[in-house]
Amino acid sequence: MGRDPKDGMRSGRIAGGRGSAGGLALVLLLAAPLMIAAKCSGDSAHPGEGDPPTSGSDDSTGAVASAPGATAGPSEGAASATTTTTADDPAALEGDTTGGSDAPVESGDPPSATESAGGSQPEDGGEPAEVASGGPPPLPKPIYKNVDEKCGDAPGVGDKAKPFTLKTPGGKELSLARYRKRVVLLNFWGTWCKPCLKELPEFDRLYRRYRKHGLTVIAVATDDDADKVQAFVKQRKLAAKVAIGGQELADAYGSPKFPFSFVIDPKGAIKAAYRGYEPGCLGKLEQDIRTQLEALRR
């Protein structure tokens, strides 16, 4: 039986359609990797929209890009600021222990009343000549409890202190007149005098306690050797004013004993005199000093 020509044409179209579909599928299958590669390549051009870059792709500031939607919290900001301070601030590397306050001139030695008020400084770098106009602060408790009333009345009480200008071990001038408006403990000593070397540190202790209340201690050495005097001052870390070359001045007082000391009021009058080294008289000496300091407050 013969085939209808129309049936042959229909079969050809079906076979052709199947071939076209297969070819299209093959094309799509081959093109898929290329499309995926193009998609990934396009994402990498915008780090903020895709995966974050690796550690090797930092920007010019050295910062690593954040993950999508992430924001830096307070702790992150604080850590960044701390790192910057440590790297740029030498004080942060070495440790700043000042606490923001000014350091005293000597260890444990508070500034004087006028220094706190912004008063002028004397040439020798110590406390100013005058007490601040507002008056010194209240006196602290005494160091010594025992007071021997028989002490402090050696010859010289009531006399005027002899004026002088001497050199410090550093070569600067030290004048009694500069401290006329303060209470002065004037001490004569020498490095050759063993009792002096015991007494002077005790006087320096009084100076540190009452310095900001208006006391100045001037220790006049009869030595001419500045290096020898300075060595003792440095060894004992003395804060008191020290002068050298005072033998002639010491002789002018005609003291039969050595060391000797005077408590001088703001007007230059000797209010108490001590001849020789008397450890039992330190309480009375402190009391005499406190009496004159209290007078500054009135």
TADAFEN-V64635 format. One record per residue. N is the residue number from 1. RES is the residue in one small letter. SS is DSSP state (hx for helix, st for strand, lp for the rest). PHI is phi in whole degrees, -180 to 180 (none if undefined). D_FIRST is the distance of its C-alpha to the first C-alpha in whole Angstrom. Layout:
n:N res:RES ss:SS phi:PHI d_first:D_FIRST
n:N res:RES ss:SS phi:PHI d_first:D_FIRST
This chain:
n:1 res:m ss:lp phi:none d_first:0
n:2 res:g ss:lp phi:-78 d_first:4
n:3 res:r ss:lp phi:-86 d_first:7
n:4 res:d ss:lp phi:-74 d_first:9
n:5 res:p ss:hx phi:-57 d_first:12
n:6 res:k ss:hx phi:-66 d_first:15
n:7 res:d ss:hx phi:-64 d_first:13
n:8 res:g ss:hx phi:-64 d_first:14
n:9 res:m ss:hx phi:-66 d_first:18
n:10 res:r ss:hx phi:-64 d_first:18
n:11 res:s ss:hx phi:-63 d_first:18
n:12 res:g ss:hx phi:-62 d_first:20
n:13 res:r ss:hx phi:-65 d_first:23
n:14 res:i ss:hx phi:-64 d_first:23
n:15 res:a ss:hx phi:-63 d_first:24
n:16 res:g ss:hx phi:-64 d_first:26
n:17 res:g ss:hx phi:-65 d_first:28
n:18 res:r ss:hx phi:-65 d_first:28
n:19 res:g ss:hx phi:-65 d_first:30
n:20 res:s ss:hx phi:-65 d_first:32
n:21 res:a ss:hx phi:-63 d_first:33
n:22 res:g ss:hx phi:-64 d_first:34
n:23 res:g ss:hx phi:-66 d_first:36
n:24 res:l ss:hx phi:-63 d_first:38
n:25 res:a ss:hx phi:-62 d_first:39
n:26 res:l ss:hx phi:-64 d_first:40
n:27 res:v ss:hx phi:-63 d_first:42
n:28 res:l ss:hx phi:-63 d_first:44
n:29 res:l ss:hx phi:-63 d_first:44
n:30 res:l ss:hx phi:-73 d_first:46
n:31 res:a ss:hx phi:-81 d_first:48
n:32 res:a ss:hx phi:-57 d_first:50
n:33 res:p ss:hx phi:-59 d_first:52
n:34 res:l ss:hx phi:-66 d_first:53
n:35 res:m ss:hx phi:-66 d_first:54
n:36 res:i ss:hx phi:-65 d_first:56
n:37 res:a ss:hx phi:-62 d_first:58
n:38 res:a ss:hx phi:-65 d_first:59
n:39 res:k ss:hx phi:-63 d_first:59
n:40 res:c ss:hx phi:-64 d_first:62
n:41 res:s ss:hx phi:-63 d_first:63
n:42 res:g ss:hx phi:-68 d_first:64
n:43 res:d ss:hx phi:-68 d_first:66
n:44 res:s ss:hx phi:-66 d_first:68
n:45 res:a ss:lp phi:-76 d_first:70
n:46 res:h ss:lp phi:-134 d_first:71
n:47 res:p ss:hx phi:-57 d_first:73
n:48 res:g ss:hx phi:-68 d_first:74
n:49 res:e ss:hx phi:-101 d_first:70
n:50 res:g ss:lp phi:-123 d_first:69
n:51 res:d ss:lp phi:-69 d_first:70
n:52 res:p ss:lp phi:-67 d_first:74
n:53 res:p ss:lp phi:-67 d_first:75
n:54 res:t ss:lp phi:-75 d_first:76
n:55 res:s ss:hx phi:-63 d_first:80
n:56 res:g ss:hx phi:-82 d_first:79
n:57 res:s ss:hx phi:-114 d_first:78
n:58 res:d ss:lp phi:-66 d_first:82
n:59 res:d ss:lp phi:-83 d_first:83
n:60 res:s ss:lp phi:-67 d_first:86
n:61 res:t ss:lp phi:-86 d_first:88
n:62 res:g ss:lp phi:85 d_first:87
n:63 res:a ss:lp phi:-94 d_first:86
n:64 res:v ss:lp phi:-88 d_first:82
n:65 res:a ss:lp phi:-63 d_first:80
n:66 res:s ss:lp phi:-80 d_first:80
n:67 res:a ss:lp phi:-69 d_first:77
n:68 res:p ss:lp phi:-57 d_first:75
n:69 res:g ss:lp phi:79 d_first:77
n:70 res:a ss:lp phi:-83 d_first:80
n:71 res:t ss:lp phi:-127 d_first:83
n:72 res:a ss:lp phi:-76 d_first:86
n:73 res:g ss:lp phi:-84 d_first:89
n:74 res:p ss:hx phi:-58 d_first:92
n:75 res:s ss:hx phi:-65 d_first:93
n:76 res:e ss:hx phi:-66 d_first:91
n:77 res:g ss:hx phi:-64 d_first:93
n:78 res:a ss:hx phi:-65 d_first:96
n:79 res:a ss:hx phi:-64 d_first:95
n:80 res:s ss:hx phi:-64 d_first:94
n:81 res:a ss:hx phi:-65 d_first:97
n:82 res:t ss:hx phi:-63 d_first:99
n:83 res:t ss:hx phi:-62 d_first:98
n:84 res:t ss:hx phi:-65 d_first:99
n:85 res:t ss:hx phi:-63 d_first:102
n:86 res:t ss:hx phi:-63 d_first:103
n:87 res:a ss:hx phi:-78 d_first:101
n:88 res:d ss:hx phi:-101 d_first:103
n:89 res:d ss:lp phi:-105 d_first:107
n:90 res:p ss:hx phi:-58 d_first:109
n:91 res:a ss:hx phi:-64 d_first:111
n:92 res:a ss:hx phi:-71 d_first:108
n:93 res:l ss:hx phi:-76 d_first:108
n:94 res:e ss:hx phi:-88 d_first:111
n:95 res:g ss:lp phi:95 d_first:112
n:96 res:d ss:lp phi:-99 d_first:114
n:97 res:t ss:lp phi:-107 d_first:117
n:98 res:t ss:lp phi:-74 d_first:119
n:99 res:g ss:lp phi:69 d_first:117
n:100 res:g ss:lp phi:83 d_first:118
n:101 res:s ss:lp phi:-111 d_first:122
n:102 res:d ss:lp phi:-72 d_first:124
n:103 res:a ss:lp phi:-82 d_first:126
n:104 res:p ss:lp phi:-68 d_first:130
n:105 res:v ss:lp phi:-63 d_first:132
n:106 res:e ss:st phi:-123 d_first:133
n:107 res:s ss:lp phi:-61 d_first:131
n:108 res:g ss:lp phi:78 d_first:132
n:109 res:d ss:st phi:-108 d_first:134
n:110 res:p ss:lp phi:-72 d_first:133
n:111 res:p ss:lp phi:-68 d_first:134
n:112 res:s ss:lp phi:-73 d_first:137
n:113 res:a ss:hx phi:-61 d_first:137
n:114 res:t ss:hx phi:-75 d_first:137
n:115 res:e ss:hx phi:-62 d_first:135
n:116 res:s ss:hx phi:-65 d_first:132
n:117 res:a ss:lp phi:-89 d_first:134
n:118 res:g ss:lp phi:86 d_first:133
n:119 res:g ss:lp phi:-72 d_first:136
n:120 res:s ss:lp phi:-74 d_first:137
n:121 res:q ss:lp phi:-103 d_first:138
n:122 res:p ss:lp phi:-75 d_first:141
n:123 res:e ss:lp phi:-64 d_first:141
n:124 res:d ss:lp phi:-86 d_first:141
n:125 res:g ss:lp phi:81 d_first:138
n:126 res:g ss:lp phi:-95 d_first:139
n:127 res:e ss:lp phi:-76 d_first:139
n:128 res:p ss:lp phi:-67 d_first:141
n:129 res:a ss:lp phi:-70 d_first:144
n:130 res:e ss:lp phi:-114 d_first:144
n:131 res:v ss:lp phi:-80 d_first:143
n:132 res:a ss:lp phi:-56 d_first:140
n:133 res:s ss:lp phi:-60 d_first:142
n:134 res:g ss:lp phi:-75 d_first:140
n:135 res:g ss:lp phi:90 d_first:142
n:136 res:p ss:lp phi:-72 d_first:141
n:137 res:p ss:lp phi:-71 d_first:139
n:138 res:p ss:lp phi:-58 d_first:141
n:139 res:l ss:lp phi:-70 d_first:142
n:140 res:p ss:lp phi:-75 d_first:141
n:141 res:k ss:lp phi:-68 d_first:142
n:142 res:p ss:lp phi:-64 d_first:145
n:143 res:i ss:lp phi:-77 d_first:144
n:144 res:y ss:lp phi:-101 d_first:148
n:145 res:k ss:lp phi:-94 d_first:149
n:146 res:n ss:lp phi:-85 d_first:153
n:147 res:v ss:lp phi:-123 d_first:155
n:148 res:d ss:lp phi:-98 d_first:158
n:149 res:e ss:lp phi:-68 d_first:161
n:150 res:k ss:lp phi:-79 d_first:163
n:151 res:c ss:lp phi:-88 d_first:161
n:152 res:g ss:lp phi:93 d_first:160
n:153 res:d ss:st phi:-112 d_first:164
n:154 res:a ss:lp phi:-69 d_first:165
n:155 res:p ss:lp phi:-54 d_first:167
n:156 res:g ss:lp phi:121 d_first:165
n:157 res:v ss:lp phi:-64 d_first:164
n:158 res:g ss:lp phi:96 d_first:165
n:159 res:d ss:lp phi:-80 d_first:165
n:160 res:k ss:st phi:-85 d_first:162
n:161 res:a ss:lp phi:-68 d_first:160
n:162 res:k ss:lp phi:-74 d_first:160
n:163 res:p ss:lp phi:-68 d_first:158
n:164 res:f ss:lp phi:-160 d_first:156
n:165 res:t ss:st phi:-137 d_first:153
n:166 res:l ss:st phi:-123 d_first:152
n:167 res:k ss:st phi:-99 d_first:149
n:168 res:t ss:lp phi:-83 d_first:146
n:169 res:p ss:lp phi:-57 d_first:145
n:170 res:g ss:lp phi:-86 d_first:142
n:171 res:g ss:lp phi:95 d_first:144
n:172 res:k ss:lp phi:-88 d_first:144
n:173 res:e ss:st phi:-85 d_first:147
n:174 res:l ss:st phi:-129 d_first:148
n:175 res:s ss:st phi:-119 d_first:150
n:176 res:l ss:hx phi:-66 d_first:152
n:177 res:a ss:hx phi:-60 d_first:152
n:178 res:r ss:hx phi:-63 d_first:149
n:179 res:y ss:hx phi:-107 d_first:149
n:180 res:r ss:lp phi:-61 d_first:152
n:181 res:k ss:lp phi:-97 d_first:150
n:182 res:r ss:lp phi:-124 d_first:148
n:183 res:v ss:st phi:-84 d_first:150
n:184 res:v ss:st phi:-119 d_first:150
n:185 res:l ss:st phi:-101 d_first:151
n:186 res:l ss:st phi:-99 d_first:153
n:187 res:n ss:st phi:-121 d_first:153
n:188 res:f ss:st phi:-109 d_first:155
n:189 res:w ss:st phi:-151 d_first:154
n:190 res:g ss:lp phi:-160 d_first:153
n:191 res:t ss:lp phi:-70 d_first:151
n:192 res:w ss:lp phi:-82 d_first:154
n:193 res:c ss:lp phi:-102 d_first:155
n:194 res:k ss:hx phi:-62 d_first:153
n:195 res:p ss:hx phi:-60 d_first:154
n:196 res:c ss:hx phi:-62 d_first:152
n:197 res:l ss:hx phi:-71 d_first:149
n:198 res:k ss:hx phi:-87 d_first:149
n:199 res:e ss:hx phi:-76 d_first:150
n:200 res:l ss:hx phi:-60 d_first:148
n:201 res:p ss:hx phi:-61 d_first:145
n:202 res:e ss:hx phi:-68 d_first:146
n:203 res:f ss:hx phi:-66 d_first:147
n:204 res:d ss:hx phi:-65 d_first:143
n:205 res:r ss:hx phi:-64 d_first:142
n:206 res:l ss:hx phi:-64 d_first:144
n:207 res:y ss:hx phi:-60 d_first:143
n:208 res:r ss:hx phi:-63 d_first:139
n:209 res:r ss:hx phi:-76 d_first:140
n:210 res:y ss:hx phi:-116 d_first:142
n:211 res:r ss:hx phi:-57 d_first:141
n:212 res:k ss:hx phi:-75 d_first:139
n:213 res:h ss:hx phi:-100 d_first:142
n:214 res:g ss:lp phi:118 d_first:144
n:215 res:l ss:st phi:-96 d_first:145
n:216 res:t ss:st phi:-125 d_first:146
n:217 res:v ss:st phi:-110 d_first:147
n:218 res:i ss:st phi:-114 d_first:149
n:219 res:a ss:st phi:-105 d_first:149
n:220 res:v ss:st phi:-95 d_first:152
n:221 res:a ss:st phi:-87 d_first:152
n:222 res:t ss:lp phi:-80 d_first:155
n:223 res:d ss:lp phi:-67 d_first:153
n:224 res:d ss:lp phi:-101 d_first:153
n:225 res:d ss:lp phi:-82 d_first:150
n:226 res:a ss:hx phi:-64 d_first:147
n:227 res:d ss:hx phi:-65 d_first:144
n:228 res:k ss:hx phi:-66 d_first:146
n:229 res:v ss:hx phi:-68 d_first:146
n:230 res:q ss:hx phi:-64 d_first:142
n:231 res:a ss:hx phi:-63 d_first:142
n:232 res:f ss:hx phi:-70 d_first:143
n:233 res:v ss:hx phi:-60 d_first:142
n:234 res:k ss:hx phi:-70 d_first:138
n:235 res:q ss:hx phi:-62 d_first:139
n:236 res:r ss:hx phi:-94 d_first:140
n:237 res:k ss:lp phi:54 d_first:137
n:238 res:l ss:lp phi:-75 d_first:140
n:239 res:a ss:lp phi:-102 d_first:139
n:240 res:a ss:lp phi:-65 d_first:143
n:241 res:k ss:st phi:-73 d_first:144
n:242 res:v ss:st phi:-128 d_first:146
n:243 res:a ss:st phi:-122 d_first:149
n:244 res:i ss:st phi:-123 d_first:151
n:245 res:g ss:lp phi:70 d_first:154
n:246 res:g ss:lp phi:-99 d_first:156
n:247 res:q ss:hx phi:-61 d_first:159
n:248 res:e ss:hx phi:-64 d_first:161
n:249 res:l ss:hx phi:-66 d_first:160
n:250 res:a ss:hx phi:-63 d_first:160
n:251 res:d ss:hx phi:-63 d_first:164
n:252 res:a ss:hx phi:-64 d_first:165
n:253 res:y ss:lp phi:-85 d_first:164
n:254 res:g ss:lp phi:58 d_first:167
n:255 res:s ss:lp phi:-77 d_first:165
n:256 res:p ss:lp phi:-77 d_first:167
n:257 res:k ss:lp phi:-123 d_first:163
n:258 res:f ss:lp phi:-143 d_first:160
n:259 res:p ss:lp phi:-73 d_first:157
n:260 res:f ss:st phi:-147 d_first:158
n:261 res:s ss:st phi:-146 d_first:156
n:262 res:f ss:st phi:-131 d_first:157
n:263 res:v ss:st phi:-99 d_first:155
n:264 res:i ss:st phi:-114 d_first:155
n:265 res:d ss:lp phi:-80 d_first:155
n:266 res:p ss:lp phi:-61 d_first:153
n:267 res:k ss:lp phi:-96 d_first:156
n:268 res:g ss:lp phi:93 d_first:157
n:269 res:a ss:st phi:-92 d_first:160
n:270 res:i ss:st phi:-80 d_first:160
n:271 res:k ss:st phi:-101 d_first:159
n:272 res:a ss:st phi:-153 d_first:159
n:273 res:a ss:st phi:-133 d_first:160
n:274 res:y ss:st phi:-130 d_first:159
n:275 res:r ss:st phi:-116 d_first:161
n:276 res:g ss:lp phi:89 d_first:160
n:277 res:y ss:lp phi:-87 d_first:157
n:278 res:e ss:lp phi:-130 d_first:157
n:279 res:p ss:hx phi:-58 d_first:154
n:280 res:g ss:hx phi:-71 d_first:155
n:281 res:c ss:hx phi:-99 d_first:156
n:282 res:l ss:hx phi:-63 d_first:152
n:283 res:g ss:hx phi:-64 d_first:152
n:284 res:k ss:hx phi:-71 d_first:155
n:285 res:l ss:hx phi:-60 d_first:153
n:286 res:e ss:hx phi:-63 d_first:150
n:287 res:q ss:hx phi:-64 d_first:152
n:288 res:d ss:hx phi:-62 d_first:154
n:289 res:i ss:hx phi:-64 d_first:151
n:290 res:r ss:hx phi:-64 d_first:149
n:291 res:t ss:hx phi:-60 d_first:153
n:292 res:q ss:hx phi:-72 d_first:152
n:293 res:l ss:hx phi:-67 d_first:148
n:294 res:e ss:hx phi:-64 d_first:149
n:295 res:a ss:hx phi:-65 d_first:152
n:296 res:l ss:hx phi:-67 d_first:149
n:297 res:r ss:lp phi:-83 d_first:147
n:298 res:r ss:lp phi:-97 d_first:150
